[in-house]
Amino acid sequence: MSFFKTARPFIIAGPCSAETKEQVMTVAEALAGMNVQLMRAGVWKPRTRPGAFEGNGAVALEWLREAKQQYNIPITIEVATPEHVEMALQNGVDVLWLGARTVVNPFQVQRLADALKGVDIPVMVKNPVSPDVDLWQGAIERMEKAGITQVAAIHRGFSGYAGAAGYRNQPNWPIPIELKRRKPDLCMIGDPSHITGDRNRVAEVAQKVLDMHFDGLMIETHPDPENAWSDAAQQVTPARLAQILAGLVVREENTHDMSGQEQLEYLRQLMDTLDAEIVDLVARRMELSGKIGAVKKGCNMTVFQPARWSEIVETRGARGAMQGLTPEFVTELYERIHHESIRIQLSVMADQPAKDSAATDSTK
């Protein structure tokens, strides 16, 4: 069984940074009395600007090793260089993770993969800061090709406008869902601390993560969050962590309730029928786009017409609102449809001969 499948949900907790030995031991003692499978702590901290606390390095590894021995709790840290990997292994770190800023760089990920060849240790890979499922998948596959047999993905959200939609990092749920579709056996762990950036929302998003059928959670935990040396706003106390864990509802993928299963199957059949109709309607719409492209070509008109696009957004958005759909969803949906329509019309423009070009020349 995968290390990350030993509990459901698999819980990882601990401070953003290993600040002092006393802090590390205090957290370890608290976590040892909970249903926590792995203690996390930042040893080397990649910071945006110089001068911020960048971790205690090697000395923090000694604290974590002692905490592991005294409280019998496995430990995990972030590694960003082959030297980090070597020092982590020397100090008995049980699980490694690659951070979001590292995952954006395939060269660096490969260096870490090379450093891990021949090492049997579980590795977690956080999503890159940008919403790029291929980049995330590529980092995971580099670990697998190095011989790492137990790999998990950590969804910590994606960088965007600060505070947009109330998140520190946008969850952009379709990205981890697509990764899970591509790699069904991959363990997926949610990081509500980094997604929210707000300790008051960690419980809410933690439940949403489990409702999305993720395998576990990583929650930053600190004995005195208000005075934490990094990411103070998103860390919770051990007592609050215990409350969050106790309040989580763990749902099943399937049900043994036959009446519920029959109702679900009936509704899914209706949905399948509607989906088929949607695909057919979109195909018909694209046929019209091709015809419109031919007319525009013949009339020497541009493919993209801003006024028409604005009209589509406004009218379809209003109709969607009447049906209880959000404007954001309708706009995003029609952006995809419009992009494909533009592509088809451009193709028609390129392939269709110019209208009566020879006859036009003869009349000059």
N, C-alpha and C positions, 0 to 999 in steps of 0.2 A: 504494500500500500504506500502511496505517496505520503511523504512527510506532511504535506499540506492537507491531507485527507484524514488525518488522525482525529479530527474533531470537526463538528459542524454546528455553528460556524467556527472556523479556525481564527483564534484571536491573537493579535500581535499588539503589544502595548509597551509604553516606555517613553522617556523624555525625548524631546527634539534633540537636545544635546546632553552629553555626559559632562556636567559642569563641575561637580566635586565628587569625591568618594562618598561623602555622607549622603548626597542626593541620590547617587546610584544605588547605594545599599538600602536606603529608605524605600525607593520605588520597588526594588527587587523583593524586599520583604513583603510589601503590600501585594504585589502581583502573585507571589507564591501561594497566597491564600485564596486566589480567585481561579476561575476557569480560563486561564491565559496560557497559551501554548508556547509563546515566544516573546522574549523581552528585546525591545529595540532601543537603540541610543545612537545619536550622532557622535562620531569620533573625529571625523574630518568634515567640516561644513563648508560647502561651496557657497560663497556669499557674493552678492551682486557688486558690492563696492569694498575696497580695501579698508581696513580699520575695524570692521565688524568682527564679532567673535567667530573664529574659524575652527573651533574645536580644540580639545586638549591633546589630540594625537595619541602617541604611544602610551602615555601615562593613563589615559582613559581606558585603554585596552586592559591594563592591569586591574583597574577597578571592576570592569565587567567580568573578567576571568574570576576574580574573587567572589563576586556576586553569584555567578553561576555555580561555583563550588559550594558556597555556603547555603544557598537557597534552592539548589537543584533545579534551576530554570535555564533552558537554552537561551542563547543570545544571538542577536543579529545586528550587523552594522552595514553602513554604506561604504562601498569601495569605488574609487575612481581611477586608480593607477595600479600597475602590477606590484608596486612596492606596498600599497595598501593590502593587496591580496596576500602577499607573503607575510606581512606582520599579523594580519587577521588569523591566518592559519597557524602561525606560531603560538598564538594566544588562545587557541581552542574555540574560536568563534564557530558557531554551529551552522549559521545561514548567512549568506551575503546578499546584499541588494545593490542594484545599479540605479543611480538617481536619474531624474528626468533630464538634467542638464548633460549627463554623460551619454544618455541614450540617443540624443540628437546627433552624436558624432560617431559614425560607423567605424572610423579609424580607431578611436579610443575603445569602443566596444570590442573590436577585434583584438586589441592589445590585451584586454582583460580576459578574453576567451583563450588567447594563447597562454596566458599565465595560469589558467585553470585546467589546461589539458592534463589528463591523468589524475585529477583531483575529484574525489567523490563527495561533493558537498551541494546541498540545495541552494539554488540561486533564485532571487526574485528580481524582476525587471519592471521598473516603473515606466509608465507611458512617457514619451518625449513631451517637452513643453508645448510643441505644436501638435495639432490634431491630425496626425499622420499615421494611419494604421499600418501602412507598409513599413515605416521606419521602426515602429514598435515590434511588429512581427519579425523584422530582420534582426533586431537585437536578440530576441528570444532564440531565433534559429542559429545565430552565431554561438550562443551558449550550448545549444543542443549538439551542434557539430563539433564542439570542443569535448563532448563526452559527458556533459552534465545531464543526468537522467531525470532530475527533479527540478523543474523550472515552474515558477509561478509568475503571473502578471499582477502588478499593482496599479490600479486605476486611481490616480491622484488629481485628475482634472487637468485642463489645458489652459495655458496662459491666454489672456484676452484683456479686454478693458477692465481695469480695476473696479471691483464691486458690481460688475454687470450681473443683473438678475440675482443679486444678493450672494454671489459666490466669489471666493478668492480666485479659484481656478474653475473654469466652466466644465461641468461634468460631461457634456456632449455624449450622452449615453450611446448613441449609435456606433461610436468608435469601439468601445469595449465589446459591444454586442457583435459587431462584425468580426472582431478578433476571435471571439468565442466561436462564431460560426465557422471560421477558417480552421480553428484548432479546438475541436470539441472537448478534448481531454485536458486542456490547459486549466489549471487552477487559477481562479480570478479573485483577487483580494481588493476590496475597496478601502480607500483612505479618506474618510469623511473629514478628518482634521485639515488636510490640505485643500480639499474641495471647498469647504466652507470658510476656513480661516477664522471661524467664530465658534468658540466652545458651546455657545448657547444653541447652535444648530447641529452639533455633532450627532446627537441622538436621532434627530429627524432624518438626516441623510444616511446614518448607519442603517436605519430600518429600511430606507429606500434601496440601499445597496443589497440587503438580503432579499427584498422583494424582487430584485432583478436577477435572483438566483446566483449571486456571487457565492464563493466558497468561504470567504472570511473577511475580516476587518483589521485594519491597522489604525489604532487610536493613540495619539500622543498624550502621555500622562506624566504629570509633574507634581511633586509635593507642594509646590508654591507657585502656581502658574503665573500669577500676577507679576512675579519677580524673576521669571525665566529669562535666561540670557539670549534666547532666540525664540521666535514664534510664540510669544507669550499669549496672544489673543486666542489661539486655537487649542491650547492644551487644557486638559481637565485634571482634576485631582483624582487620586486613587479611589476615594469614596464616591465621587461622581461616576467614575468608570464602572464601579460595581453596580450603581443604579442603572446606568445605560444598559449594561449586559443583562441585568435582571429583567429589564423592560422589553427586550427584543423579542419579536415574534418570528420564529423560524418556520417558514412554510415549506410544504412539500411540492415537488415538481408534478406529481400525479396524486390522484385521490382514489380511495377504496369505496367512496360513496357512489354507488351505482347510479342513483337518480341524478346526482350532480354530474357524473361522467357522461350520462346520456344527454343531459341538457347542454353540456359543453360541446359534445360532438355535433349535436343539432345546430348550435350557433356557429360552429366552425364550418359546417357544410354551407350554411347561408353565406358566411364570409368568403369561402372559396368561390362561390357562384358570383358574388359581387366583385371579387378580385378579377375574375375572368372577364367580366363585363368592363371593368376599369381598363384592363389591358387592351381590350378590343376598341374601346372608345379612344384611348390615347393613340392607338395605331391609326384610327380613322382621322384623328386630328392631325397627325403627322402627314397623312396623305394630302390633306387640305393645305398644309404648310408647303408641300412641294408644288402644288398648283399655284399657290399665292406667290411662291418664288418665281415661277415661270411668268406670271403676269407682271411682277415687278421688273423682271429682266427685260420683257418686251417693252415696258413703259419707261425704262431707264431710271428706275427708282432704287433707292437704297434699301438694303435688307432690314436694317434696324431703324425703327421709327419711334423715337422717344415718346411722342404724344400717344401713339397707339399702346405702347407698353404701359404708360401711366394709366390709361383708361382700363386696361386689363386688370392691373393691380387693384384699382379702385372698385371696379364693378364686381370682380370675383371675390374681393375681400368683403364687400358689403353682403354679397349673397352667402358667403361662408359664415359671416357673423349671424345671419338670420337662422342658420342651421346649428349654431352653437360652436362653431369652429373659431379658433383664435386667429387674428390677423397675421400673426407671425407664421403660423403653420401654412395658411393659404398663400402668403407671399413666397415662402420657401418652396412650396409645392410648384407654384407657377414659375418660379425662377428656373427650376429644373426643366419644366415643360418648355419654357421660352428658349432656354439655351439649346435644347434639342431642335426646336423649330428653326432657330437661327442657323444651326449647323446644316440642316436639310436645305434651307433656302440658299445658303452659300454654295452648297454642292450643286444645286440646280443652276445657280448663276455661273459657276465655273464650267459646267458641262454643256449647257444649252447654247447653241450658236446664236450670235447676235441677230436680232430681228431685221430681215431685209437689208443687211449691210451693203450688199452689192447694188441693189436697186437704189439705195440712198446715194451711193457714190455716183451713180450714172446721172443723177439729176442735178449734180452740182454744176 
